[in-house]
Amino acid sequence: SKCLDGPGSEEGGSPVYYLDNQNKGRCDFDVPQNFVTSYILELPFGRGRKFLANAPRGVDLLLGGWQWQGINTLQSGVPYSVGINVDRANTGVSQRPDAIAAPVQPRDLGCWYFTSSNPTCRALLPSQTDTFVLPAQFTYGNAGRNILRGDRLVQLDMSLIKNFRLTESKNIDFRAQVFNLTNTPSFSNPSGTVNLATGGQITSTRNQPRLYEFGLKLNF
């Protein structure tokens, strides 16, 4: 999919709302590829199932009646803008730089996009020149809104569930869950201030590291 709009999807609105052409761009929530699957699978073990159909009660108690569930998400990164922290236009609102060439994106945590203000970027690409520069005094920069895109999201969540029947009216549900099974980090968008040393740096993730949860529930 693709979503284009004006400054409306930007939280707080556009800093220069009347520059319509400059602020038309990808929506803040634009995600070109988004693949999500969910499933519930009854494992074929235990009494009444394909395998171990005649298993003793103790074996059936341990191995039978398990259910496997999961939600898998593969998703493109969301777009973001780059800006400057000085008032070149002398209007007292946030502004963006001039883009004088195609952005260079090493996609390193210390330098997701290149700016010479960031020492990590200079170390990675010592001969690279800036593609984002400060605009002339009393002008707005020509860099568009949401012209760069952040990291993708890979999230595999799974669970094993079993119901232990105690009596006709009482049972216990056991649940073992793991979130982000592969422990794959999906990084948040970097700092978008190109004339600071932190420009292009990433300091957080969109998802949590691998997390396990176990639970018991008595139904009566």
FIDOGU-257016 format. One record per atom (N, C-alpha, C): residue number from 1; residue in three letters; atom name; x negated, y, z. Coordinates in steps of 0.1 Angstrom, whole numbers, padded with zeros to 4 digits. Layout:
! FIDOGU-257016
k	r	a	px	py	pz
NUM	ala	CA	X	Y	Z $
...
***
This chain:
! FIDOGU-257016
k	r	a	px	py	pz
1	ser	N	-0008	-0012	0000 $
1	ser	CA	0000	0000	0000 $
1	ser	C	-0009	0012	0000 $
2	lys	N	-0002	0024	-0003 $
2	lys	CA	-0009	0036	-0002 $
2	lys	C	0000	0047	0003 $
3	cys	N	-0004	0055	0012 $
3	cys	CA	0005	0066	0017 $
3	cys	C	-0003	0079	0016 $
4	leu	N	0004	0089	0009 $
4	leu	CA	-0002	0103	0008 $
4	leu	C	0008	0112	0014 $
5	asp	N	0003	0123	0020 $
5	asp	CA	0012	0133	0025 $
5	asp	C	0004	0146	0027 $
6	gly	N	0011	0156	0032 $
6	gly	CA	0005	0168	0036 $
6	gly	C	-0001	0167	0050 $
7	pro	N	-0002	0178	0058 $
7	pro	CA	-0008	0177	0071 $
7	pro	C	0002	0172	0082 $
8	gly	N	0014	0167	0078 $
8	gly	CA	0024	0164	0087 $
8	gly	C	0020	0152	0096 $
9	ser	N	0013	0142	0091 $
9	ser	CA	0010	0131	0099 $
9	ser	C	-0002	0133	0109 $
10	glu	N	-0009	0144	0107 $
10	glu	CA	-0020	0147	0116 $
10	glu	C	-0014	0152	0129 $
11	glu	N	-0019	0146	0140 $
11	glu	CA	-0014	0150	0153 $
11	glu	C	-0018	0164	0156 $
12	gly	N	-0008	0172	0159 $
12	gly	CA	-0010	0186	0162 $
12	gly	C	-0010	0195	0149 $
13	gly	N	-0007	0189	0138 $
13	gly	CA	-0006	0197	0126 $
13	gly	C	-0020	0200	0120 $
14	ser	N	-0019	0206	0108 $
14	ser	CA	-0032	0210	0101 $
14	ser	C	-0037	0223	0106 $
15	pro	N	-0050	0224	0107 $
15	pro	CA	-0056	0237	0111 $
15	pro	C	-0054	0248	0101 $
16	val	N	-0053	0245	0089 $
16	val	CA	-0050	0255	0078 $
16	val	C	-0039	0250	0070 $
17	tyr	N	-0027	0251	0076 $
17	tyr	CA	-0015	0245	0070 $
17	tyr	C	-0011	0250	0057 $
18	tyr	N	-0015	0262	0053 $
18	tyr	CA	-0011	0268	0041 $
18	tyr	C	-0020	0265	0029 $
19	leu	N	-0030	0257	0031 $
19	leu	CA	-0039	0253	0020 $
19	leu	C	-0034	0239	0015 $
20	asp	N	-0022	0239	0008 $
20	asp	CA	-0015	0227	0006 $
20	asp	C	-0024	0217	-0002 $
21	asn	N	-0031	0221	-0013 $
21	asn	CA	-0038	0212	-0021 $
21	asn	C	-0050	0206	-0013 $
22	gln	N	-0056	0213	-0004 $
22	gln	CA	-0067	0208	0003 $
22	gln	C	-0063	0198	0014 $
23	asn	N	-0051	0200	0019 $
23	asn	CA	-0046	0192	0030 $
23	asn	C	-0038	0180	0025 $
24	lys	N	-0035	0179	0013 $
24	lys	CA	-0028	0167	0008 $
24	lys	C	-0038	0156	0007 $
25	gly	N	-0035	0145	0013 $
25	gly	CA	-0044	0134	0013 $
25	gly	C	-0038	0121	0019 $
26	arg	N	-0046	0111	0023 $
26	arg	CA	-0041	0099	0028 $
26	arg	C	-0035	0101	0042 $
27	cys	N	-0024	0095	0044 $
27	cys	CA	-0017	0096	0057 $
27	cys	C	-0027	0091	0068 $
28	asp	N	-0025	0096	0080 $
28	asp	CA	-0034	0091	0091 $
28	asp	C	-0032	0076	0094 $
29	phe	N	-0020	0071	0090 $
29	phe	CA	-0017	0057	0093 $
29	phe	C	-0018	0048	0080 $
30	asp	N	-0024	0054	0069 $
30	asp	CA	-0026	0046	0057 $
30	asp	C	-0034	0034	0058 $
31	val	N	-0029	0022	0055 $
31	val	CA	-0036	0010	0056 $
31	val	C	-0034	0002	0042 $
32	pro	N	-0044	0002	0033 $
32	pro	CA	-0041	-0004	0020 $
32	pro	C	-0039	-0019	0021 $
33	gln	N	-0046	-0026	0029 $
33	gln	CA	-0044	-0041	0030 $
33	gln	C	-0041	-0044	0045 $
34	asn	N	-0030	-0052	0046 $
34	asn	CA	-0026	-0055	0060 $
34	asn	C	-0020	-0069	0059 $
35	phe	N	-0027	-0079	0064 $
35	phe	CA	-0023	-0093	0063 $
35	phe	C	-0021	-0099	0077 $
36	val	N	-0009	-0103	0080 $
36	val	CA	-0006	-0108	0093 $
36	val	C	0001	-0121	0092 $
37	thr	N	-0003	-0131	0099 $
37	thr	CA	0004	-0144	0099 $
37	thr	C	0007	-0148	0113 $
38	ser	N	0018	-0154	0115 $
38	ser	CA	0021	-0159	0129 $
38	ser	C	0027	-0174	0127 $
39	tyr	N	0024	-0182	0136 $
39	tyr	CA	0028	-0196	0134 $
39	tyr	C	0031	-0203	0148 $
40	ile	N	0039	-0213	0148 $
40	ile	CA	0041	-0222	0159 $
40	ile	C	0041	-0236	0154 $
41	leu	N	0032	-0244	0160 $
41	leu	CA	0030	-0258	0156 $
41	leu	C	0031	-0267	0168 $
42	glu	N	0040	-0276	0166 $
42	glu	CA	0042	-0287	0176 $
42	glu	C	0031	-0298	0173 $
43	leu	N	0022	-0300	0182 $
43	leu	CA	0011	-0310	0180 $
43	leu	C	0017	-0324	0181 $
44	pro	N	0013	-0333	0171 $
44	pro	CA	0020	-0346	0170 $
44	pro	C	0015	-0356	0179 $
45	phe	N	0014	-0353	0192 $
45	phe	CA	0009	-0363	0202 $
45	phe	C	0019	-0364	0213 $
46	gly	N	0021	-0377	0218 $
46	gly	CA	0030	-0379	0229 $
46	gly	C	0043	-0387	0225 $
47	arg	N	0051	-0390	0234 $
47	arg	CA	0063	-0397	0232 $
47	arg	C	0072	-0390	0222 $
48	gly	N	0077	-0398	0213 $
48	gly	CA	0086	-0392	0203 $
48	gly	C	0079	-0385	0191 $
49	arg	N	0066	-0386	0191 $
49	arg	CA	0058	-0379	0181 $
49	arg	C	0050	-0390	0173 $
50	lys	N	0043	-0385	0163 $
50	lys	CA	0036	-0394	0154 $
50	lys	C	0025	-0402	0160 $
51	phe	N	0018	-0396	0169 $
51	phe	CA	0007	-0403	0176 $
51	phe	C	0010	-0404	0191 $
52	leu	N	0006	-0415	0196 $
52	leu	CA	0008	-0418	0211 $
52	leu	C	0023	-0419	0214 $
53	ala	N	0031	-0424	0205 $
53	ala	CA	0045	-0424	0207 $
53	ala	C	0049	-0433	0218 $
54	asn	N	0041	-0443	0221 $
54	asn	CA	0044	-0453	0232 $
54	asn	C	0033	-0451	0243 $
55	ala	N	0028	-0440	0245 $
55	ala	CA	0018	-0437	0255 $
55	ala	C	0024	-0439	0269 $
56	pro	N	0016	-0444	0278 $
56	pro	CA	0020	-0445	0292 $
56	pro	C	0024	-0431	0297 $
57	arg	N	0031	-0430	0308 $
57	arg	CA	0036	-0418	0313 $
57	arg	C	0025	-0408	0316 $
58	gly	N	0014	-0413	0322 $
58	gly	CA	0003	-0405	0326 $
58	gly	C	-0004	-0399	0314 $
59	val	N	-0006	-0407	0304 $
59	val	CA	-0013	-0402	0292 $
59	val	C	-0004	-0392	0285 $
60	asp	N	0009	-0394	0284 $
60	asp	CA	0019	-0385	0278 $
60	asp	C	0019	-0372	0286 $
61	leu	N	0018	-0373	0299 $
61	leu	CA	0018	-0361	0307 $
61	leu	C	0006	-0351	0304 $
62	leu	N	-0006	-0358	0301 $
62	leu	CA	-0018	-0350	0298 $
62	leu	C	-0018	-0345	0283 $
63	leu	N	-0015	-0354	0274 $
63	leu	CA	-0018	-0352	0260 $
63	leu	C	-0005	-0349	0252 $
64	gly	N	0006	-0352	0256 $
64	gly	CA	0018	-0350	0248 $
64	gly	C	0025	-0337	0251 $
65	gly	N	0033	-0333	0240 $
65	gly	CA	0042	-0321	0242 $
65	gly	C	0035	-0308	0241 $
66	trp	N	0023	-0307	0235 $
66	trp	CA	0016	-0294	0234 $
66	trp	C	0021	-0287	0222 $
67	gln	N	0021	-0273	0223 $
67	gln	CA	0024	-0265	0212 $
67	gln	C	0013	-0254	0210 $
68	trp	N	0010	-0252	0197 $
68	trp	CA	-0001	-0243	0193 $
68	trp	C	0006	-0231	0186 $
69	gln	N	0003	-0219	0191 $
69	gln	CA	0008	-0207	0185 $
69	gln	C	-0003	-0197	0182 $
70	gly	N	-0001	-0188	0173 $
70	gly	CA	-0011	-0179	0169 $
70	gly	C	-0006	-0167	0161 $
71	ile	N	-0013	-0156	0162 $
71	ile	CA	-0010	-0144	0154 $
71	ile	C	-0024	-0140	0149 $
72	asn	N	-0026	-0139	0136 $
72	asn	CA	-0038	-0135	0129 $
72	asn	C	-0036	-0122	0122 $
73	thr	N	-0045	-0112	0124 $
73	thr	CA	-0044	-0099	0117 $
73	thr	C	-0057	-0096	0110 $
74	leu	N	-0056	-0093	0097 $
74	leu	CA	-0067	-0087	0090 $
74	leu	C	-0062	-0074	0083 $
75	gln	N	-0069	-0063	0086 $
75	gln	CA	-0063	-0050	0083 $
75	gln	C	-0074	-0041	0079 $
76	ser	N	-0072	-0033	0069 $
76	ser	CA	-0081	-0022	0065 $
76	ser	C	-0083	-0012	0076 $
77	gly	N	-0093	-0004	0076 $
77	gly	CA	-0095	0007	0085 $
77	gly	C	-0086	0018	0081 $
78	val	N	-0084	0027	0091 $
78	val	CA	-0076	0039	0089 $
78	val	C	-0085	0051	0085 $
79	pro	N	-0079	0060	0078 $
79	pro	CA	-0087	0072	0073 $
79	pro	C	-0090	0082	0084 $
80	tyr	N	-0100	0090	0082 $
80	tyr	CA	-0103	0101	0091 $
80	tyr	C	-0110	0113	0083 $
81	ser	N	-0109	0124	0089 $
81	ser	CA	-0115	0136	0083 $
81	ser	C	-0128	0140	0090 $
82	val	N	-0136	0148	0083 $
82	val	CA	-0148	0153	0089 $
82	val	C	-0146	0168	0091 $
83	gly	N	-0152	0174	0101 $
83	gly	CA	-0150	0188	0104 $
83	gly	C	-0163	0194	0109 $
84	ile	N	-0162	0207	0112 $
84	ile	CA	-0174	0215	0117 $
84	ile	C	-0169	0222	0130 $
85	asn	N	-0178	0225	0139 $
85	asn	CA	-0175	0231	0151 $
85	asn	C	-0177	0246	0152 $
86	val	N	-0179	0252	0140 $
86	val	CA	-0181	0267	0139 $
86	val	C	-0170	0273	0131 $
87	asp	N	-0167	0285	0133 $
87	asp	CA	-0156	0293	0127 $
87	asp	C	-0162	0300	0115 $
88	arg	N	-0165	0293	0104 $
88	arg	CA	-0170	0300	0092 $
88	arg	C	-0160	0309	0085 $
89	ala	N	-0147	0305	0085 $
89	ala	CA	-0137	0313	0079 $
89	ala	C	-0133	0325	0087 $
90	asn	N	-0137	0326	0100 $
90	asn	CA	-0134	0336	0109 $
90	asn	C	-0119	0338	0111 $
91	thr	N	-0113	0326	0113 $
91	thr	CA	-0098	0326	0115 $
91	thr	C	-0094	0320	0128 $
92	gly	N	-0104	0314	0136 $
92	gly	CA	-0101	0309	0149 $
92	gly	C	-0095	0295	0149 $
93	val	N	-0095	0288	0138 $
93	val	CA	-0089	0275	0138 $
93	val	C	-0099	0265	0133 $
94	ser	N	-0097	0252	0136 $
94	ser	CA	-0106	0241	0132 $
94	ser	C	-0108	0241	0116 $
95	gln	N	-0120	0238	0112 $
95	gln	CA	-0123	0238	0098 $
95	gln	C	-0131	0226	0094 $
96	arg	N	-0132	0224	0080 $
96	arg	CA	-0140	0213	0075 $
96	arg	C	-0151	0218	0067 $
97	pro	N	-0161	0210	0064 $
97	pro	CA	-0173	0214	0056 $
97	pro	C	-0171	0214	0041 $
98	asp	N	-0181	0219	0034 $
98	asp	CA	-0181	0217	0019 $
98	asp	C	-0186	0203	0017 $
99	ala	N	-0180	0196	0007 $
99	ala	CA	-0185	0183	0003 $
99	ala	C	-0192	0185	-0011 $
100	ile	N	-0205	0184	-0012 $
100	ile	CA	-0213	0187	-0024 $
100	ile	C	-0217	0175	-0032 $
101	ala	N	-0213	0163	-0026 $
101	ala	CA	-0216	0150	-0033 $
101	ala	C	-0208	0140	-0027 $
102	ala	N	-0208	0128	-0033 $
102	ala	CA	-0200	0117	-0027 $
102	ala	C	-0206	0113	-0013 $
103	pro	N	-0198	0111	-0003 $
103	pro	CA	-0204	0108	0010 $
103	pro	C	-0212	0095	0010 $
104	val	N	-0223	0095	0018 $
104	val	CA	-0232	0084	0020 $
104	val	C	-0228	0077	0033 $
105	gln	N	-0225	0064	0033 $
105	gln	CA	-0219	0058	0045 $
105	gln	C	-0228	0045	0048 $
106	pro	N	-0238	0047	0057 $
106	pro	CA	-0246	0035	0061 $
106	pro	C	-0237	0025	0069 $
107	arg	N	-0226	0030	0075 $
107	arg	CA	-0217	0022	0083 $
107	arg	C	-0225	0015	0095 $
108	asp	N	-0234	0022	0100 $
108	asp	CA	-0241	0018	0112 $
108	asp	C	-0235	0025	0124 $
109	leu	N	-0235	0018	0136 $
109	leu	CA	-0228	0024	0148 $
109	leu	C	-0233	0037	0151 $
110	gly	N	-0246	0040	0149 $
110	gly	CA	-0252	0053	0152 $
110	gly	C	-0251	0062	0141 $
111	cys	N	-0247	0057	0129 $
111	cys	CA	-0246	0066	0117 $
111	cys	C	-0236	0060	0107 $
112	trp	N	-0223	0062	0110 $
112	trp	CA	-0213	0055	0101 $
112	trp	C	-0213	0062	0088 $
113	tyr	N	-0214	0076	0088 $
113	tyr	CA	-0216	0084	0075 $
113	tyr	C	-0228	0093	0078 $
114	phe	N	-0235	0096	0067 $
114	phe	CA	-0247	0104	0068 $
114	phe	C	-0245	0119	0071 $
115	thr	N	-0252	0124	0081 $
115	thr	CA	-0254	0138	0083 $
115	thr	C	-0267	0140	0089 $
116	ser	N	-0275	0150	0084 $
116	ser	CA	-0288	0151	0089 $
116	ser	C	-0289	0157	0103 $
117	ser	N	-0277	0162	0108 $
117	ser	CA	-0277	0166	0122 $
117	ser	C	-0278	0155	0132 $
118	asn	N	-0276	0142	0127 $
118	asn	CA	-0277	0130	0135 $
118	asn	C	-0291	0124	0134 $
119	pro	N	-0299	0123	0144 $
119	pro	CA	-0312	0118	0143 $
119	pro	C	-0312	0103	0139 $
120	thr	N	-0302	0095	0143 $
120	thr	CA	-0302	0082	0138 $
120	thr	C	-0300	0081	0123 $
121	cys	N	-0292	0090	0117 $
121	cys	CA	-0291	0090	0103 $
121	cys	C	-0304	0093	0096 $
122	arg	N	-0311	0103	0101 $
122	arg	CA	-0324	0107	0095 $
122	arg	C	-0334	0095	0096 $
123	ala	N	-0333	0088	0107 $
123	ala	CA	-0342	0076	0108 $
123	ala	C	-0339	0065	0098 $
124	leu	N	-0326	0063	0096 $
124	leu	CA	-0321	0053	0087 $
124	leu	C	-0324	0056	0073 $
125	leu	N	-0322	0069	0069 $
125	leu	CA	-0323	0074	0055 $
125	leu	C	-0331	0086	0055 $
126	pro	N	-0344	0085	0057 $
126	pro	CA	-0353	0097	0058 $
126	pro	C	-0353	0107	0046 $
127	ser	N	-0350	0101	0034 $
127	ser	CA	-0351	0110	0022 $
127	ser	C	-0337	0114	0017 $
128	gln	N	-0327	0110	0025 $
128	gln	CA	-0313	0114	0021 $
128	gln	C	-0310	0129	0024 $
129	thr	N	-0304	0135	0014 $
129	thr	CA	-0299	0149	0017 $
129	thr	C	-0285	0149	0021 $
130	asp	N	-0281	0160	0027 $
130	asp	CA	-0267	0161	0032 $
130	asp	C	-0257	0162	0020 $
131	thr	N	-0246	0155	0023 $
131	thr	CA	-0235	0156	0013 $
131	thr	C	-0224	0165	0019 $
132	phe	N	-0224	0168	0032 $
132	phe	CA	-0215	0177	0039 $
132	phe	C	-0224	0189	0044 $
133	val	N	-0220	0201	0040 $
133	val	CA	-0228	0213	0044 $
133	val	C	-0218	0223	0049 $
134	leu	N	-0223	0233	0057 $
134	leu	CA	-0214	0244	0061 $
134	leu	C	-0210	0253	0049 $
135	pro	N	-0197	0256	0049 $
135	pro	CA	-0193	0265	0038 $
135	pro	C	-0198	0279	0040 $
136	ala	N	-0197	0287	0029 $
136	ala	CA	-0201	0301	0030 $
136	ala	C	-0193	0308	0040 $
137	gln	N	-0199	0319	0045 $
137	gln	CA	-0192	0327	0055 $
137	gln	C	-0179	0332	0050 $
138	phe	N	-0169	0332	0058 $
138	phe	CA	-0155	0337	0055 $
138	phe	C	-0148	0329	0044 $
139	thr	N	-0152	0316	0043 $
139	thr	CA	-0145	0307	0034 $
139	thr	C	-0142	0294	0042 $
140	tyr	N	-0132	0287	0037 $
140	tyr	CA	-0129	0273	0042 $
140	tyr	C	-0137	0263	0033 $
141	gly	N	-0141	0252	0040 $
141	gly	CA	-0148	0242	0032 $
141	gly	C	-0139	0234	0023 $
142	asn	N	-0145	0228	0013 $
142	asn	CA	-0137	0221	0003 $
142	asn	C	-0134	0207	0006 $
143	ala	N	-0140	0201	0016 $
143	ala	CA	-0138	0187	0020 $
143	ala	C	-0123	0185	0023 $
144	gly	N	-0118	0175	0016 $
144	gly	CA	-0104	0171	0018 $
144	gly	C	-0101	0165	0032 $
145	arg	N	-0088	0163	0034 $
145	arg	CA	-0083	0156	0046 $
145	arg	C	-0083	0141	0045 $
146	asn	N	-0089	0134	0055 $
146	asn	CA	-0089	0120	0055 $
146	asn	C	-0096	0113	0043 $
147	ile	N	-0107	0119	0040 $
147	ile	CA	-0115	0114	0028 $
147	ile	C	-0123	0102	0031 $
148	leu	N	-0125	0099	0044 $
148	leu	CA	-0133	0087	0048 $
148	leu	C	-0125	0077	0055 $
149	arg	N	-0129	0064	0055 $
149	arg	CA	-0122	0054	0061 $
149	arg	C	-0130	0046	0071 $
150	gly	N	-0124	0042	0083 $
150	gly	CA	-0131	0036	0093 $
150	gly	C	-0132	0021	0092 $
151	asp	N	-0135	0014	0102 $
151	asp	CA	-0138	0000	0102 $
151	asp	C	-0125	-0008	0101 $
152	arg	N	-0126	-0021	0095 $
152	arg	CA	-0114	-0029	0094 $
152	arg	C	-0111	-0036	0108 $
153	leu	N	-0099	-0041	0109 $
153	leu	CA	-0095	-0048	0121 $
153	leu	C	-0094	-0063	0118 $
154	val	N	-0101	-0071	0126 $
154	val	CA	-0100	-0086	0125 $
154	val	C	-0096	-0091	0139 $
155	gln	N	-0084	-0096	0140 $
155	gln	CA	-0079	-0100	0153 $
155	gln	C	-0072	-0114	0152 $
156	leu	N	-0078	-0124	0159 $
156	leu	CA	-0072	-0138	0159 $
156	leu	C	-0068	-0141	0174 $
157	asp	N	-0055	-0142	0176 $
157	asp	CA	-0049	-0145	0189 $
157	asp	C	-0043	-0158	0189 $
158	met	N	-0046	-0167	0198 $
158	met	CA	-0040	-0180	0198 $
158	met	C	-0037	-0185	0212 $
159	ser	N	-0027	-0195	0213 $
159	ser	CA	-0023	-0200	0226 $
159	ser	C	-0020	-0215	0225 $
160	leu	N	-0022	-0222	0236 $
160	leu	CA	-0017	-0236	0238 $
160	leu	C	-0007	-0236	0249 $
161	ile	N	0005	-0242	0247 $
161	ile	CA	0016	-0242	0256 $
161	ile	C	0021	-0256	0258 $
162	lys	N	0023	-0259	0271 $
162	lys	CA	0029	-0272	0274 $
162	lys	C	0040	-0271	0284 $
163	asn	N	0050	-0279	0283 $
163	asn	CA	0061	-0279	0292 $
163	asn	C	0060	-0292	0300 $
164	phe	N	0059	-0291	0313 $
164	phe	CA	0059	-0303	0322 $
164	phe	C	0073	-0304	0328 $
165	arg	N	0080	-0314	0325 $
165	arg	CA	0093	-0316	0331 $
165	arg	C	0092	-0324	0344 $
166	leu	N	0097	-0318	0354 $
166	leu	CA	0096	-0324	0368 $
166	leu	C	0109	-0332	0371 $
167	thr	N	0120	-0325	0369 $
167	thr	CA	0133	-0332	0371 $
167	thr	C	0142	-0327	0359 $
168	glu	N	0155	-0331	0360 $
168	glu	CA	0164	-0328	0349 $
168	glu	C	0166	-0313	0348 $
169	ser	N	0165	-0306	0359 $
169	ser	CA	0167	-0291	0360 $
169	ser	C	0155	-0283	0362 $
170	lys	N	0143	-0289	0365 $
170	lys	CA	0131	-0282	0368 $
170	lys	C	0120	-0286	0359 $
171	asn	N	0112	-0275	0355 $
171	asn	CA	0100	-0278	0347 $
171	asn	C	0090	-0267	0349 $
172	ile	N	0078	-0270	0345 $
172	ile	CA	0067	-0260	0346 $
172	ile	C	0061	-0258	0332 $
173	asp	N	0060	-0245	0329 $
173	asp	CA	0054	-0241	0316 $
173	asp	C	0039	-0237	0319 $
174	phe	N	0030	-0243	0312 $
174	phe	CA	0016	-0240	0313 $
174	phe	C	0012	-0233	0300 $
175	arg	N	0005	-0222	0301 $
175	arg	CA	0001	-0214	0289 $
175	arg	C	-0014	-0210	0290 $
176	ala	N	-0022	-0213	0280 $
176	ala	CA	-0036	-0209	0279 $
176	ala	C	-0037	-0200	0266 $
177	gln	N	-0041	-0188	0268 $
177	gln	CA	-0041	-0178	0257 $
177	gln	C	-0055	-0173	0255 $
178	val	N	-0059	-0170	0243 $
178	val	CA	-0071	-0163	0240 $
178	val	C	-0068	-0152	0230 $
179	phe	N	-0072	-0140	0233 $
179	phe	CA	-0071	-0128	0224 $
179	phe	C	-0085	-0125	0218 $
180	asn	N	-0085	-0122	0205 $
180	asn	CA	-0097	-0120	0198 $
180	asn	C	-0106	-0132	0199 $
181	leu	N	-0101	-0143	0194 $
181	leu	CA	-0108	-0156	0195 $
181	leu	C	-0122	-0156	0190 $
182	thr	N	-0125	-0149	0179 $
182	thr	CA	-0138	-0149	0173 $
182	thr	C	-0147	-0138	0179 $
183	asn	N	-0141	-0130	0189 $
183	asn	CA	-0149	-0120	0195 $
183	asn	C	-0155	-0110	0185 $
184	thr	N	-0146	-0107	0175 $
184	thr	CA	-0151	-0098	0164 $
184	thr	C	-0147	-0083	0168 $
185	pro	N	-0157	-0075	0169 $
185	pro	CA	-0154	-0061	0172 $
185	pro	C	-0149	-0053	0160 $
186	ser	N	-0139	-0045	0162 $
186	ser	CA	-0134	-0036	0152 $
186	ser	C	-0135	-0022	0158 $
187	phe	N	-0143	-0014	0151 $
187	phe	CA	-0148	-0002	0157 $
187	phe	C	-0138	0010	0154 $
188	ser	N	-0137	0019	0164 $
188	ser	CA	-0129	0031	0162 $
188	ser	C	-0136	0040	0152 $
189	asn	N	-0129	0050	0147 $
189	asn	CA	-0134	0060	0138 $
189	asn	C	-0146	0068	0145 $
190	pro	N	-0156	0072	0137 $
190	pro	CA	-0167	0079	0143 $
190	pro	C	-0163	0094	0146 $
191	ser	N	-0172	0100	0153 $
191	ser	CA	-0171	0115	0155 $
191	ser	C	-0172	0121	0141 $
192	gly	N	-0162	0130	0139 $
192	gly	CA	-0162	0137	0125 $
192	gly	C	-0168	0150	0125 $
193	thr	N	-0176	0155	0135 $
193	thr	CA	-0182	0168	0135 $
193	thr	C	-0196	0167	0128 $
194	val	N	-0197	0171	0116 $
194	val	CA	-0209	0169	0108 $
194	val	C	-0221	0177	0112 $
195	asn	N	-0219	0188	0119 $
195	asn	CA	-0230	0197	0122 $
195	asn	C	-0235	0195	0137 $
196	leu	N	-0231	0184	0143 $
196	leu	CA	-0236	0180	0156 $
196	leu	C	-0244	0167	0156 $
197	ala	N	-0252	0165	0166 $
197	ala	CA	-0260	0153	0166 $
197	ala	C	-0252	0140	0168 $
198	thr	N	-0240	0142	0173 $
198	thr	CA	-0231	0130	0175 $
198	thr	C	-0223	0127	0162 $
199	gly	N	-0224	0135	0152 $
199	gly	CA	-0217	0133	0139 $
199	gly	C	-0219	0119	0134 $
200	gly	N	-0209	0112	0131 $
200	gly	CA	-0211	0098	0125 $
200	gly	C	-0213	0087	0135 $
201	gln	N	-0213	0091	0148 $
201	gln	CA	-0215	0081	0159 $
201	gln	C	-0202	0074	0163 $
202	ile	N	-0203	0061	0166 $
202	ile	CA	-0191	0054	0171 $
202	ile	C	-0194	0050	0185 $
203	thr	N	-0184	0052	0194 $
203	thr	CA	-0186	0050	0208 $
203	thr	C	-0176	0041	0214 $
204	ser	N	-0166	0035	0206 $
204	ser	CA	-0156	0027	0211 $
204	ser	C	-0151	0017	0201 $
205	thr	N	-0142	0008	0205 $
205	thr	CA	-0137	-0002	0196 $
205	thr	C	-0122	-0001	0195 $
206	arg	N	-0116	-0006	0184 $
206	arg	CA	-0101	-0006	0183 $
206	arg	C	-0095	-0017	0191 $
207	asn	N	-0102	-0028	0193 $
207	asn	CA	-0097	-0039	0200 $
207	asn	C	-0106	-0043	0212 $
208	gln	N	-0100	-0052	0220 $
208	gln	CA	-0108	-0057	0232 $
208	gln	C	-0117	-0068	0228 $
209	pro	N	-0127	-0070	0236 $
209	pro	CA	-0135	-0082	0234 $
209	pro	C	-0127	-0095	0238 $
210	arg	N	-0132	-0107	0235 $
210	arg	CA	-0125	-0119	0237 $
210	arg	C	-0120	-0119	0252 $
211	leu	N	-0107	-0123	0253 $
211	leu	CA	-0100	-0123	0266 $
211	leu	C	-0092	-0136	0267 $
212	tyr	N	-0094	-0142	0279 $
212	tyr	CA	-0087	-0155	0282 $
212	tyr	C	-0076	-0152	0292 $
213	glu	N	-0064	-0158	0291 $
213	glu	CA	-0054	-0157	0301 $
213	glu	C	-0048	-0171	0303 $
214	phe	N	-0045	-0174	0315 $
214	phe	CA	-0039	-0187	0319 $
214	phe	C	-0027	-0184	0328 $
215	gly	N	-0016	-0191	0325 $
215	gly	CA	-0004	-0189	0333 $
215	gly	C	0004	-0201	0336 $
216	leu	N	0011	-0201	0347 $
216	leu	CA	0021	-0212	0351 $
216	leu	C	0034	-0205	0354 $
217	lys	N	0045	-0211	0349 $
217	lys	CA	0058	-0206	0353 $
217	lys	C	0067	-0218	0357 $
218	leu	N	0073	-0217	0368 $
218	leu	CA	0083	-0227	0373 $
218	leu	C	0097	-0223	0369 $
219	asn	N	0104	-0231	0361 $
219	asn	CA	0117	-0229	0357 $
219	asn	C	0126	-0238	0366 $
220	phe	N	0137	-0233	0372 $
220	phe	CA	0146	-0241	0380 $
220	phe	C	0160	-0235	0379 $
***
